[in-house]
Amino acid sequence: MTELCNGIWQPDMLAALSLIPTWCWLLAGVAALLLARRLRLRRWLVALAVVWMAFAVWCVEECRSLFRSMWSHVVSAPSMELHALRLRVVSLNCADGSLRTARDALSVTPDILLFQESPGRDDLEQLATELFGASHGVLWSSDTSIVARWPIQRMEVKDHFVIGSIQPPGGPEIVVVSLRLAPPIVRYDLWNPACWREQTAKRQQHENQIGQLCELLRGELRGIQVVGGDFNAAQHDRSTTRLRPFARDTFDVAGRGWGNTVLNSIPVLRFDQIWASGHFQPIATWAVRSEHSDHRMVVCDLVLPAR
């Protein structure tokens, strides 16, 4: 649903509008309703109310995720299978690259940790030992890293992502990606043509970076996949189009509460995301306020039904 509103209708030339949260447009709807009420335009009032309610349901994911969180979630049959694999994946942009910040993720007892602006290799080894003991996996790069409960086989390391594979005991091989796309351009001077040009170029840069990842995912790394990290773009941005044949945004499927992650103190956009291939059943995805980062962390519970 949201992809229809936020993905298809996003030509690159309008990329400058993508950093305006979709829910902000509801303010225009409220203003229109108040004006219609003040002018006693009853027919217009009803029509506008229907239109803006439909917009909220179809295009504003925060409305759906908040509503979804009000209802207890009933786990469907595949997740109840005795031999189903249950995973908790956490993604956190550490901002300052410190071990102190990375430890924020320990409180949610993850199985797989995806870090961006990562701490150093030695710090991650220490963190993995604290969390998982002697048997663990660490795949490190200077920006993106992966820490897991199980050993990790290194598959690819690029400037903006790392890829490794894990194989839980008795389970299948899972390809895991931690990514951080190029930092966004935060400017809202829409009257300036330079703003539109720079935002268009940034969108195209993100599309190229995701395209590089997708070339690997459709080739030798195809299979069961988890992709997460800092996309440095709003949720459902058009730059993620190439990724959609391989995985789906788990928050769009099973998001709970206010899922936005930037900034940590005032989260207005969901830069940090976890995607999973269709092999997985997303049970719940939510954002957790961090203590030391300027991003909130994303927590995702996944179930891989037994084959």
Backbone as CSV, one residue per row, in Angstrom:
resi,resn,N_x,N_y,N_z,CA_x,CA_y,CA_z,C_x,C_y,C_z
1,MET,0.828,-1.208,0.000,0.000,0.000,0.000,0.856,1.249,0.000
2,THR,1.768,1.276,0.964,2.572,2.494,1.093,3.470,2.690,-0.107
3,GLU,3.942,1.576,-0.705,4.807,1.703,-1.869,4.096,2.411,-3.000
4,LEU,2.772,2.188,-3.123,2.011,2.852,-4.174,2.073,4.348,-4.022
5,CYS,1.985,4.813,-2.777,1.972,6.257,-2.520,3.377,6.842,-2.472
6,ASN,4.321,6.076,-1.907,5.634,6.644,-1.638,6.725,6.162,-2.577
7,GLY,6.474,5.118,-3.353,7.501,4.598,-4.228,7.285,4.982,-5.683
8,ILE,6.079,4.687,-6.199,5.806,4.952,-7.610,5.817,6.441,-7.896
9,TRP,5.256,7.231,-6.984,5.121,8.665,-7.237,6.314,9.426,-6.690
10,GLN,7.503,8.968,-7.038,8.716,9.632,-6.574,9.726,9.775,-7.706
11,PRO,9.429,10.529,-8.724,10.447,10.757,-9.754,11.672,11.409,-9.140
12,ASP,12.833,11.110,-9.682,14.075,11.639,-9.120,14.087,13.159,-9.067
13,MET,13.423,13.797,-10.010,13.438,15.261,-10.035,12.728,15.866,-8.822
14,LEU,11.913,15.053,-8.124,11.211,15.535,-6.933,11.819,14.978,-5.649
15,ALA,13.051,14.505,-5.733,13.692,13.902,-4.559,13.806,14.872,-3.398
16,ALA,13.824,16.167,-3.670,13.940,17.154,-2.590,12.760,17.092,-1.631
17,LEU,11.617,16.560,-2.098,10.445,16.463,-1.232,10.465,15.220,-0.350
18,SER,11.393,14.297,-0.614,11.356,13.005,0.071,11.708,13.106,1.546
19,LEU,12.413,14.170,1.955,12.773,14.312,3.361,11.688,15.022,4.176
20,ILE,10.586,15.330,3.531,9.427,15.835,4.269,8.591,14.626,4.670
21,PRO,8.441,14.335,5.968,7.699,13.145,6.386,6.289,13.128,5.823
22,THR,5.847,11.949,5.396,4.507,11.834,4.815,3.434,12.280,5.784
23,TRP,3.631,11.992,7.081,2.597,12.354,8.058,2.430,13.866,8.187
24,CYS,3.443,14.630,7.764,3.316,16.092,7.825,2.195,16.603,6.924
25,TRP,1.919,15.854,5.828,0.875,16.313,4.916,-0.503,16.241,5.571
26,LEU,-0.621,15.459,6.645,-1.896,15.425,7.365,-2.226,16.777,7.989
27,LEU,-1.191,17.567,8.270,-1.431,18.893,8.826,-2.205,19.760,7.849
28,ALA,-1.892,19.594,6.549,-2.658,20.328,5.534,-4.112,19.872,5.533
29,GLY,-4.308,18.567,5.747,-5.671,18.050,5.808,-6.452,18.610,6.984
30,VAL,-5.792,18.688,8.126,-6.446,19.253,9.312,-6.804,20.715,9.065
31,ALA,-5.893,21.450,8.445,-6.163,22.862,8.146,-7.359,23.002,7.205
32,ALA,-7.440,22.122,6.189,-8.565,22.179,5.255,-9.883,21.858,5.951
33,LEU,-9.863,20.892,6.872,-11.069,20.544,7.612,-11.532,21.697,8.502
34,LEU,-10.578,22.339,9.161,-10.921,23.464,10.027,-11.508,24.625,9.226
35,LEU,-10.925,24.848,8.026,-11.437,25.920,7.179,-12.853,25.608,6.710
36,ALA,-13.092,24.341,6.296,-14.432,23.963,5.839,-15.448,24.082,6.969
37,ARG,-15.029,23.749,8.177,-15.945,23.874,9.318,-16.242,25.339,9.620
38,ARG,-15.210,26.175,9.554,-15.401,27.595,9.852,-16.345,28.230,8.839
39,LEU,-16.231,27.806,7.573,-17.081,28.364,6.522,-18.425,27.634,6.420
40,ARG,-18.631,26.645,7.307,-19.874,25.881,7.361,-20.179,25.184,6.035
41,LEU,-19.143,24.651,5.427,-19.308,23.904,4.185,-19.432,22.426,4.541
42,ARG,-20.645,22.007,4.901,-20.822,20.676,5.452,-20.482,19.572,4.449
43,ARG,-20.901,19.745,3.203,-20.603,18.725,2.198,-19.097,18.599,1.986
44,TRP,-18.429,19.739,1.919,-16.976,19.716,1.757,-16.311,19.112,2.987
45,LEU,-16.861,19.371,4.141,-16.285,18.845,5.373,-16.273,17.316,5.366
46,VAL,-17.395,16.726,4.972,-17.482,15.258,4.917,-16.554,14.698,3.848
47,ALA,-16.558,15.320,2.672,-15.711,14.835,1.581,-14.235,14.913,1.943
48,LEU,-13.840,16.043,2.523,-12.439,16.198,2.921,-12.055,15.202,4.005
49,ALA,-12.961,14.955,4.935,-12.677,13.999,6.005,-12.438,12.604,5.433
50,VAL,-13.250,12.204,4.455,-13.085,10.880,3.828,-11.755,10.801,3.079
51,VAL,-11.437,11.842,2.313,-10.195,11.847,1.529,-8.970,11.763,2.426
52,TRP,-8.942,12.573,3.470,-7.754,12.588,4.322,-7.665,11.351,5.203
53,MET,-8.782,10.749,5.532,-8.738,9.501,6.269,-8.173,8.388,5.388
54,ALA,-8.582,8.373,4.120,-8.040,7.386,3.182,-6.538,7.599,2.991
55,PHE,-6.127,8.851,2.900,-4.699,9.151,2.770,-3.923,8.633,3.984
56,ALA,-4.458,8.841,5.175,-3.775,8.388,6.393,-3.620,6.880,6.414
57,VAL,-4.662,6.164,5.980,-4.628,4.704,6.015,-3.704,4.136,4.956
58,TRP,-3.746,4.702,3.764,-3.012,4.138,2.640,-1.573,4.622,2.560
59,CYS,-1.314,5.827,2.972,-0.012,6.426,2.685,0.822,6.768,3.910
60,VAL,0.258,6.796,5.088,1.012,7.186,6.279,1.240,5.935,7.124
61,GLU,2.456,5.383,7.046,2.706,4.111,7.724,2.627,4.248,9.240
62,GLU,2.908,5.450,9.767,2.844,5.637,11.217,1.430,5.390,11.748
63,CYS,0.425,5.762,10.969,-0.955,5.525,11.396,-1.230,4.028,11.496
64,ARG,-0.760,3.267,10.515,-1.000,1.821,10.519,-0.217,1.125,11.628
65,SER,1.040,1.520,11.816,1.858,0.834,12.821,1.381,1.151,14.235
66,LEU,0.929,2.378,14.464,0.386,2.707,15.780,-0.910,1.943,16.039
67,PHE,-1.736,1.849,15.015,-2.973,1.079,15.165,-2.660,-0.401,15.387
68,ARG,-1.692,-0.922,14.634,-1.321,-2.334,14.756,-0.814,-2.659,16.159
69,SER,-0.105,-1.710,16.769,0.457,-1.954,18.098,-0.602,-1.977,19.187
70,MET,-1.820,-1.522,18.870,-2.893,-1.521,19.855,-3.514,-2.903,20.023
71,TRP,-3.222,-3.793,19.068,-3.825,-5.115,19.100,-2.762,-6.146,19.418
72,SER,-3.119,-7.117,20.247,-2.171,-8.201,20.547,-1.948,-9.004,19.281
73,HIS,-0.683,-9.380,19.053,-0.329,-10.093,17.828,-0.458,-11.595,18.060
74,VAL,-1.209,-12.260,17.220,-1.355,-13.710,17.295,-0.385,-14.338,16.314
75,VAL,0.553,-15.127,16.814,1.559,-15.755,15.966,0.888,-16.798,15.090
76,SER,1.124,-16.721,13.795,0.475,-17.632,12.872,1.151,-18.999,12.877
77,ALA,0.554,-19.934,12.205,0.962,-21.332,12.290,2.428,-21.598,11.979
78,PRO,3.031,-21.006,10.902,4.420,-21.336,10.606,5.371,-21.048,11.746
79,SER,5.138,-19.961,12.511,6.042,-19.603,13.590,5.903,-20.531,14.790
80,MET,4.822,-21.347,14.821,4.615,-22.249,15.934,5.220,-23.621,15.689
81,GLU,5.778,-23.842,14.507,6.382,-25.129,14.218,7.532,-25.395,15.177
82,LEU,7.654,-26.631,15.562,8.644,-27.008,16.563,10.062,-26.677,16.114
83,HIS,10.350,-26.907,14.837,11.718,-26.741,14.351,11.926,-25.433,13.594
84,ALA,10.997,-24.488,13.708,11.177,-23.195,13.059,12.340,-22.451,13.709
85,LEU,13.081,-21.717,12.893,14.219,-20.929,13.377,13.740,-19.527,13.721
86,ARG,13.993,-19.109,14.929,13.610,-17.777,15.384,14.856,-16.921,15.521
87,LEU,14.813,-15.732,14.946,15.960,-14.823,14.964,15.511,-13.448,15.430
88,ARG,16.353,-12.813,16.222,16.160,-11.394,16.539,17.338,-10.628,15.934
89,VAL,17.013,-9.739,15.006,18.017,-8.945,14.303,17.908,-7.503,14.787
90,VAL,19.044,-6.881,15.078,19.078,-5.509,15.557,20.021,-4.702,14.680
91,SER,19.595,-3.515,14.279,20.444,-2.607,13.516,20.606,-1.307,14.284
92,LEU,21.854,-0.835,14.369,22.134,0.392,15.120,23.265,1.166,14.463
93,ASN,23.004,2.424,14.138,24.059,3.338,13.730,24.675,3.904,15.001
94,CYS,25.966,3.604,15.220,26.613,3.954,16.487,27.029,5.421,16.574
95,ALA,26.986,6.123,15.461,27.253,7.570,15.436,28.691,7.908,15.805
96,ASP,29.089,7.644,17.043,30.443,8.002,17.468,31.413,6.833,17.370
97,GLY,30.933,5.662,16.922,31.823,4.523,16.752,32.406,3.979,18.032
98,SER,31.725,4.182,19.148,32.276,3.753,20.429,31.649,2.439,20.886
99,LEU,32.392,1.695,21.697,31.885,0.462,22.278,30.724,0.763,23.209
100,ARG,30.775,1.895,23.911,29.699,2.285,24.811,28.374,2.380,24.065
101,THR,28.409,2.981,22.877,27.188,3.124,22.094,26.711,1.776,21.570
102,ALA,27.637,0.946,21.108,27.264,-0.373,20.598,26.594,-1.218,21.676
103,ARG,26.986,-1.021,22.918,26.396,-1.795,24.016,24.916,-1.473,24.240
104,ASP,24.439,-0.368,23.673,23.012,-0.066,23.781,22.161,-1.222,23.254
105,ALA,22.715,-1.970,22.293,21.950,-3.038,21.650,21.858,-4.297,22.501
106,LEU,22.664,-4.405,23.531,22.684,-5.628,24.324,21.394,-5.832,25.100
107,SER,20.697,-4.743,25.404,19.502,-4.838,26.244,18.364,-5.594,25.577
108,VAL,18.407,-5.754,24.255,17.309,-6.411,23.549,17.652,-7.844,23.138
109,THR,18.763,-8.378,23.658,19.181,-9.782,23.456,19.108,-10.226,21.997
110,PRO,19.948,-9.669,21.140,19.901,-10.003,19.711,20.603,-11.326,19.402
111,ASP,20.284,-11.870,18.227,21.045,-12.981,17.649,22.010,-12.473,16.582
112,ILE,21.602,-11.417,15.887,22.433,-10.807,14.842,22.421,-9.303,15.046
113,LEU,23.599,-8.697,15.045,23.739,-7.254,15.209,24.327,-6.656,13.934
114,LEU,23.683,-5.630,13.425,24.164,-4.901,12.259,24.550,-3.504,12.724
115,PHE,25.833,-3.179,12.591,26.318,-1.876,13.037,26.703,-1.015,11.846
116,GLN,26.457,0.293,11.965,26.961,1.290,11.026,27.728,2.333,11.826
117,GLU,28.677,3.009,11.156,29.638,3.846,11.884,30.167,3.021,13.055
118,SER,30.692,1.897,12.691,30.979,0.798,13.611,32.138,1.081,14.560
119,PRO,32.086,0.487,15.761,33.281,0.476,16.620,34.397,-0.324,15.954
120,GLY,35.587,-0.277,16.532,36.729,-0.985,15.992,36.597,-2.489,16.123
121,ARG,37.466,-3.206,15.405,37.411,-4.665,15.392,37.572,-5.254,16.794
122,ASP,38.557,-4.780,17.550,38.795,-5.323,18.890,37.605,-5.079,19.806
123,ASP,36.982,-3.898,19.683,35.813,-3.598,20.495,34.662,-4.545,20.174
124,LEU,34.490,-4.859,18.884,33.406,-5.764,18.502,33.678,-7.191,18.989
125,GLU,34.929,-7.599,18.957,35.268,-8.928,19.489,34.937,-8.992,20.980
126,GLN,35.244,-7.924,21.693,34.923,-7.876,23.120,33.411,-7.921,23.340
127,LEU,32.681,-7.152,22.534,31.231,-7.116,22.646,30.626,-8.486,22.342
128,ALA,31.110,-9.143,21.286,30.582,-10.450,20.904,30.844,-11.486,21.986
129,THR,32.009,-11.425,22.617,32.324,-12.357,23.702,31.408,-12.129,24.895
130,GLU,31.152,-10.855,25.215,30.240,-10.545,26.317,28.843,-11.085,26.053
131,LEU,28.416,-11.008,24.809,27.044,-11.348,24.467,26.856,-12.835,24.193
132,PHE,27.804,-13.435,23.461,27.614,-14.805,22.981,28.632,-15.813,23.519
133,GLY,29.629,-15.342,24.245,30.663,-16.250,24.715,31.702,-16.499,23.640
134,ALA,32.422,-17.600,23.780,33.544,-17.875,22.876,33.093,-18.170,21.455
135,SER,31.904,-18.751,21.298,31.419,-19.100,19.963,30.590,-17.955,19.415
136,HIS,31.157,-17.212,18.488,30.459,-16.077,17.899,31.100,-15.758,16.552
137,GLY,30.532,-14.775,15.865,31.088,-14.335,14.598,31.162,-12.823,14.533
138,VAL,32.247,-12.308,13.948,32.420,-10.871,13.745,32.931,-10.644,12.329
139,LEU,32.224,-9.790,11.595,32.695,-9.347,10.278,32.774,-7.831,10.339
140,TRP,33.984,-7.308,10.260,34.210,-5.889,10.539,34.676,-5.148,9.298
141,SER,34.230,-3.904,9.171,34.850,-2.941,8.267,34.838,-1.601,8.983
142,SER,35.474,-0.623,8.415,35.621,0.663,9.099,34.306,1.419,9.240
143,ASP,33.261,0.989,8.515,31.965,1.668,8.597,30.851,0.711,9.001
144,THR,30.692,-0.387,8.290,29.609,-1.327,8.565,30.171,-2.648,9.057
145,SER,29.470,-3.270,9.998,29.943,-4.525,10.589,28.766,-5.408,10.960
146,ILE,29.074,-6.694,11.171,28.070,-7.678,11.585,28.641,-8.465,12.764
147,VAL,27.835,-8.643,13.786,28.162,-9.506,14.914,27.033,-10.513,15.039
148,ALA,27.365,-11.800,15.219,26.334,-12.835,15.261,26.633,-13.878,16.325
149,ARG,25.592,-14.579,16.707,25.706,-15.657,17.686,26.533,-16.819,17.145
150,TRP,26.607,-16.925,15.806,27.301,-18.030,15.156,28.444,-17.486,14.293
151,PRO,29.404,-18.336,13.923,30.502,-17.873,13.068,29.991,-17.284,11.760
152,ILE,30.723,-16.319,11.256,30.356,-15.628,10.015,31.418,-15.907,8.958
153,GLN,30.957,-16.283,7.787,31.859,-16.420,6.646,31.830,-15.132,5.834
154,ARG,32.992,-14.510,5.679,33.069,-13.264,4.904,32.804,-13.554,3.431
155,MET,31.925,-12.724,2.830,31.580,-12.915,1.427,31.918,-11.689,0.580
156,GLU,31.714,-10.485,1.113,32.006,-9.272,0.349,32.121,-8.095,1.294
157,VAL,33.074,-7.216,1.027,33.223,-5.977,1.778,33.370,-4.829,0.779
158,LYS,32.442,-3.876,0.828,32.479,-2.702,-0.036,32.492,-1.446,0.828
159,ASP,32.592,-0.292,0.179,32.640,0.964,0.913,31.376,1.198,1.725
160,HIS,30.218,0.769,1.200,28.961,1.094,1.858,28.196,-0.131,2.347
161,PHE,28.777,-1.330,2.287,28.134,-2.499,2.891,29.138,-3.627,3.075
162,VAL,28.794,-4.524,4.012,29.523,-5.781,4.180,28.514,-6.917,4.090
163,ILE,28.957,-8.056,3.565,28.093,-9.224,3.416,28.802,-10.435,4.006
164,GLY,28.095,-11.150,4.849,28.604,-12.395,5.387,27.494,-13.433,5.394
165,SER,27.859,-14.672,5.645,26.857,-15.730,5.752,26.999,-16.425,7.092
166,ILE,25.869,-16.791,7.655,25.855,-17.550,8.899,25.033,-18.810,8.680
167,GLN,25.284,-19.811,9.488,24.507,-21.049,9.413,24.250,-21.548,10.830
168,PRO,23.086,-21.207,11.384,22.742,-21.702,12.718,22.728,-23.227,12.736
169,PRO,23.035,-23.843,13.847,23.038,-25.308,13.932,21.703,-25.910,13.483
170,GLY,21.767,-26.800,12.531,20.562,-27.441,12.026,19.738,-26.582,11.101
171,GLY,20.209,-25.374,10.805,19.456,-24.462,9.949,20.150,-24.232,8.621
172,PRO,19.523,-23.482,7.730,20.108,-23.198,6.419,21.097,-22.040,6.480
173,GLU,21.860,-21.872,5.427,22.768,-20.725,5.309,21.945,-19.459,5.064
174,ILE,22.301,-18.397,5.774,21.596,-17.114,5.645,22.609,-16.042,5.277
175,VAL,22.343,-15.321,4.209,23.186,-14.198,3.786,22.753,-12.954,4.544
176,VAL,23.706,-12.298,5.204,23.401,-11.136,6.043,24.168,-9.930,5.521
177,VAL,23.476,-8.805,5.391,24.072,-7.576,4.863,23.884,-6.451,5.878
178,SER,24.963,-5.745,6.187,24.875,-4.499,6.944,25.316,-3.380,6.017
179,LEU,24.457,-2.377,5.832,24.778,-1.326,4.872,24.620,0.059,5.482
180,ARG,25.311,0.988,4.907,25.126,2.413,5.208,25.334,3.179,3.914
181,LEU,24.233,3.675,3.364,24.312,4.431,2.128,24.874,5.818,2.397
182,ALA,25.225,6.518,1.328,25.848,7.836,1.447,24.992,8.770,2.300
183,PRO,25.613,9.566,3.163,24.856,10.467,4.046,23.939,11.393,3.253
184,PRO,22.777,11.708,3.805,21.812,12.540,3.079,22.223,14.007,3.070
185,ILE,21.609,14.736,2.178,21.752,16.193,2.162,20.519,16.769,2.845
186,VAL,20.709,17.348,4.008,19.580,17.886,4.767,19.477,19.381,4.490
187,ARG,18.637,19.720,3.544,18.360,21.111,3.239,16.936,21.215,2.710
188,TYR,16.265,22.304,3.088,14.859,22.482,2.751,14.601,23.817,2.040
189,ASP,15.648,24.395,1.442,15.463,25.650,0.709,14.939,25.319,-0.693
190,LEU,13.675,24.946,-0.744,13.080,24.460,-1.987,12.976,25.543,-3.053
191,TRP,13.143,26.796,-2.681,13.130,27.881,-3.668,14.448,27.957,-4.441
192,ASN,15.445,27.212,-3.982,16.776,27.253,-4.587,16.941,26.076,-5.549
193,PRO,17.171,26.300,-6.841,17.341,25.194,-7.798,18.475,24.234,-7.405
194,ALA,19.487,24.744,-6.716,20.601,23.887,-6.312,20.144,22.790,-5.351
195,CYS,19.165,23.110,-4.523,18.623,22.118,-3.592,18.034,20.943,-4.358
196,TRP,17.249,21.230,-5.388,16.625,20.165,-6.170,17.674,19.346,-6.917
197,ARG,18.707,19.997,-7.453,19.753,19.270,-8.183,20.530,18.350,-7.244
198,GLU,20.882,18.854,-6.064,21.675,18.053,-5.132,20.886,16.860,-4.604
199,GLN,19.610,17.065,-4.318,18.801,15.953,-3.819,18.579,14.905,-4.901
200,THR,18.424,15.343,-6.140,18.295,14.391,-7.250,19.562,13.569,-7.403
201,ALA,20.719,14.225,-7.319,21.995,13.510,-7.431,22.176,12.521,-6.285
202,LYS,21.737,12.907,-5.082,21.852,12.000,-3.934,20.967,10.772,-4.116
203,ARG,19.750,10.969,-4.597,18.861,9.838,-4.860,19.521,8.880,-5.862
204,GLN,20.090,9.406,-6.915,20.722,8.566,-7.931,21.943,7.842,-7.372
205,GLN,22.674,8.496,-6.476,23.811,7.835,-5.827,23.337,6.647,-4.987
206,HIS,22.260,6.843,-4.222,21.703,5.745,-3.439,21.226,4.606,-4.333
207,GLU,20.606,4.938,-5.445,20.143,3.909,-6.371,21.315,3.100,-6.917
208,ASN,22.411,3.770,-7.212,23.591,3.066,-7.718,24.196,2.157,-6.653
209,GLN,24.237,2.620,-5.410,24.803,1.808,-4.332,23.952,0.564,-4.074
210,ILE,22.641,0.735,-4.062,21.762,-0.424,-3.890,21.843,-1.337,-5.105
211,GLY,22.037,-0.750,-6.269,22.202,-1.562,-7.477,23.412,-2.478,-7.387
212,GLN,24.516,-1.984,-6.827,25.702,-2.824,-6.637,25.394,-4.009,-5.726
213,LEU,24.643,-3.745,-4.648,24.270,-4.818,-3.740,23.373,-5.833,-4.441
214,CYS,22.413,-5.348,-5.208,21.472,-6.252,-5.860,22.145,-7.142,-6.897
215,GLU,23.195,-6.651,-7.539,23.931,-7.489,-8.477,24.486,-8.724,-7.783
216,LEU,24.929,-8.554,-6.538,25.447,-9.685,-5.768,24.316,-10.581,-5.279
217,LEU,23.217,-9.975,-4.848,22.108,-10.759,-4.301,21.422,-11.600,-5.365
218,ARG,21.428,-11.136,-6.604,20.789,-11.922,-7.654,21.750,-12.936,-8.264
219,GLY,23.033,-12.831,-7.920,24.027,-13.742,-8.468,24.413,-14.815,-7.479
220,GLU,25.688,-14.828,-7.114,26.209,-15.899,-6.270,25.668,-15.868,-4.852
221,LEU,25.082,-14.752,-4.403,24.608,-14.639,-3.024,23.096,-14.786,-2.910
222,ARG,22.454,-15.255,-3.963,20.996,-15.394,-3.893,20.638,-16.489,-2.880
223,GLY,19.443,-16.353,-2.302,18.985,-17.322,-1.313,18.255,-16.637,-0.182
224,ILE,18.429,-17.147,1.027,17.790,-16.589,2.216,18.607,-15.389,2.680
225,GLN,17.980,-14.219,2.767,18.735,-12.979,2.951,18.113,-12.069,4.004
226,VAL,18.986,-11.404,4.762,18.598,-10.339,5.678,19.458,-9.127,5.347
227,VAL,18.818,-8.003,5.089,19.522,-6.769,4.730,19.068,-5.677,5.683
228,GLY,20.005,-5.045,6.361,19.615,-3.990,7.287,20.682,-2.940,7.424
229,GLY,20.277,-1.808,7.994,21.239,-0.752,8.229,20.637,0.627,8.065
230,ASP,21.516,1.576,7.794,21.152,2.983,7.664,21.041,3.319,6.186
231,PHE,19.810,3.433,5.704,19.583,3.720,4.289,19.749,5.201,3.977
232,ASN,19.838,6.038,5.002,20.019,7.482,4.822,19.013,8.082,3.845
233,ALA,17.820,7.531,3.867,16.713,8.031,3.052,15.425,7.665,3.769
234,ALA,14.368,8.378,3.464,13.088,8.116,4.114,12.579,6.729,3.748
235,GLN,11.736,6.179,4.599,11.122,4.889,4.324,10.393,4.915,2.990
236,HIS,10.471,3.810,2.268,9.816,3.643,0.969,10.363,4.597,-0.084
237,ASP,11.588,5.059,0.120,12.190,5.917,-0.899,12.366,5.129,-2.196
238,ARG,12.253,5.819,-3.300,12.344,5.157,-4.607,13.705,4.483,-4.819
239,SER,14.722,4.927,-4.106,16.052,4.334,-4.276,16.081,2.864,-3.878
240,THR,15.083,2.402,-3.083,15.058,1.001,-2.651,14.342,0.088,-3.644
241,THR,13.878,0.641,-4.767,13.081,-0.140,-5.716,13.799,-1.412,-6.147
242,ARG,15.098,-1.334,-6.417,15.822,-2.502,-6.908,15.925,-3.604,-5.866
243,LEU,15.804,-3.250,-4.606,15.925,-4.243,-3.542,14.643,-5.050,-3.356
244,ARG,13.522,-4.512,-3.776,12.230,-5.133,-3.480,12.030,-6.522,-4.098
245,PRO,12.626,-6.872,-5.234,12.464,-8.251,-5.719,13.132,-9.295,-4.826
246,PHE,14.079,-8.883,-3.992,14.824,-9.835,-3.170,14.339,-9.883,-1.728
247,ALA,13.820,-8.784,-1.226,13.455,-8.711,0.195,12.336,-7.700,0.371
248,ARG,11.766,-7.698,1.572,10.705,-6.740,1.886,11.039,-6.041,3.195
249,ASP,10.571,-4.828,3.299,10.773,-4.020,4.485,9.926,-4.607,5.613
250,THR,10.569,-5.133,6.659,9.827,-5.842,7.698,8.914,-4.916,8.487
251,PHE,9.256,-3.631,8.585,8.377,-2.719,9.317,7.085,-2.501,8.553
252,ASP,7.151,-2.500,7.247,5.952,-2.326,6.451,5.001,-3.497,6.646
253,VAL,5.564,-4.670,6.969,4.758,-5.877,7.159,4.299,-6.025,8.604
254,ALA,5.210,-5.774,9.547,4.933,-6.110,10.950,5.368,-5.018,11.911
255,GLY,5.390,-3.768,11.446,5.838,-2.672,12.293,4.898,-2.401,13.450
256,ARG,5.491,-2.036,14.585,4.721,-1.714,15.777,5.134,-0.337,16.288
257,GLY,4.175,0.456,16.714,4.474,1.732,17.343,5.036,2.760,16.379
258,TRP,5.732,3.737,16.955,6.348,4.811,16.166,7.718,4.310,15.720
259,GLY,7.835,3.919,14.462,9.032,3.240,13.996,10.145,4.133,13.502
260,ASN,9.968,5.455,13.510,10.994,6.342,12.978,12.231,6.340,13.869
261,THR,13.387,6.562,13.263,14.660,6.373,13.978,15.553,7.603,14.008
262,VAL,15.293,8.598,13.203,16.123,9.804,13.226,15.216,11.030,13.392
263,LEU,15.665,11.872,14.277,16.773,11.718,15.215,16.296,10.979,16.455
264,ASN,17.249,10.515,17.259,16.909,9.713,18.426,15.931,10.440,19.351
265,SER,16.152,11.738,19.571,15.306,12.501,20.491,13.983,12.919,19.854
266,ILE,14.012,13.205,18.532,12.796,13.608,17.815,12.751,12.817,16.507
267,PRO,12.285,11.578,16.544,12.334,10.727,15.340,11.224,11.065,14.352
268,VAL,11.595,11.585,13.205,10.603,11.995,12.209,10.662,11.147,10.943
269,LEU,11.788,10.447,10.704,11.933,9.612,9.516,12.553,8.271,9.906
270,ARG,12.325,7.263,9.074,12.812,5.911,9.360,13.977,5.578,8.428
271,PHE,15.132,6.185,8.712,16.330,5.900,7.931,16.814,4.470,8.147
272,ASP,16.677,3.968,9.371,17.222,2.660,9.736,16.154,1.592,9.525
273,GLN,16.496,0.582,8.740,15.502,-0.402,8.321,16.116,-1.801,8.313
274,ILE,15.247,-2.802,8.458,15.646,-4.201,8.314,14.723,-4.847,7.290
275,TRP,15.328,-5.414,6.261,14.601,-6.103,5.201,14.919,-7.593,5.293
276,ALA,13.992,-8.430,4.852,14.205,-9.876,4.863,13.559,-10.492,3.625
277,SER,14.177,-11.545,3.122,13.625,-12.228,1.950,12.323,-12.920,2.322
278,GLY,11.576,-13.332,1.316,10.268,-13.929,1.540,10.297,-15.257,2.261
279,HIS,11.483,-15.824,2.457,11.577,-17.063,3.225,11.156,-16.845,4.679
280,PHE,11.330,-15.601,5.163,11.058,-15.292,6.564,9.627,-14.827,6.766
281,GLN,9.126,-15.076,7.957,7.875,-14.488,8.413,8.213,-13.427,9.458
282,PRO,8.071,-12.140,9.148,8.307,-11.097,10.150,7.210,-11.136,11.216
283,ILE,7.604,-11.225,12.477,6.654,-11.268,13.574,6.406,-9.861,14.118
284,ALA,7.461,-9.105,14.334,7.322,-7.736,14.836,8.605,-6.973,14.563
285,THR,8.464,-5.698,14.246,9.606,-4.793,14.065,9.268,-3.490,14.774
286,TRP,10.225,-2.976,15.542,9.962,-1.744,16.273,11.268,-0.991,16.512
287,ALA,11.152,0.270,16.864,12.307,1.122,17.142,12.455,1.294,18.646
288,VAL,13.705,1.317,19.103,14.013,1.468,20.523,14.952,2.658,20.689
289,ARG,14.617,3.532,21.598,15.469,4.693,21.843,16.820,4.243,22.388
290,SER,17.890,4.792,21.824,19.238,4.469,22.287,19.695,5.502,23.317
291,GLU,20.701,5.120,24.073,21.209,6.001,25.114,22.277,6.964,24.598
292,HIS,23.083,6.518,23.628,24.269,7.293,23.260,24.369,7.643,21.777
293,SER,23.492,7.097,20.940,23.540,7.389,19.510,22.546,8.486,19.155
294,ASP,22.716,9.079,17.980,21.708,10.025,17.493,20.650,9.315,16.651
295,HIS,20.756,7.975,16.527,19.752,7.146,15.864,19.091,6.239,16.900
296,ARG,17.825,5.926,16.674,17.221,4.832,17.413,17.600,3.509,16.751
297,MET,17.622,2.457,17.534,17.929,1.139,16.966,16.641,0.479,16.495
298,VAL,16.784,-0.420,15.519,15.666,-1.195,14.997,15.800,-2.626,15.486
299,VAL,14.707,-3.175,16.009,14.670,-4.557,16.485,13.637,-5.306,15.646
300,CYS,14.014,-6.470,15.148,13.126,-7.236,14.286,13.152,-8.712,14.691
301,ASP,11.992,-9.260,14.968,11.849,-10.693,15.247,11.379,-11.398,13.969
302,LEU,12.166,-12.382,13.548,11.877,-13.129,12.329,11.738,-14.603,12.651
303,VAL,10.900,-15.274,11.890,10.770,-16.726,11.978,10.998,-17.314,10.598
304,LEU,11.856,-18.324,10.532,12.085,-19.066,9.304,11.434,-20.438,9.477
305,PRO,10.254,-20.634,8.857,9.561,-21.906,9.060,10.417,-23.097,8.644
306,ALA,10.251,-24.189,9.363,11.007,-25.410,9.040,10.610,-25.911,7.658
307,ARG,11.593,-26.399,6.927,11.329,-26.916,5.602,10.914,-28.388,5.695
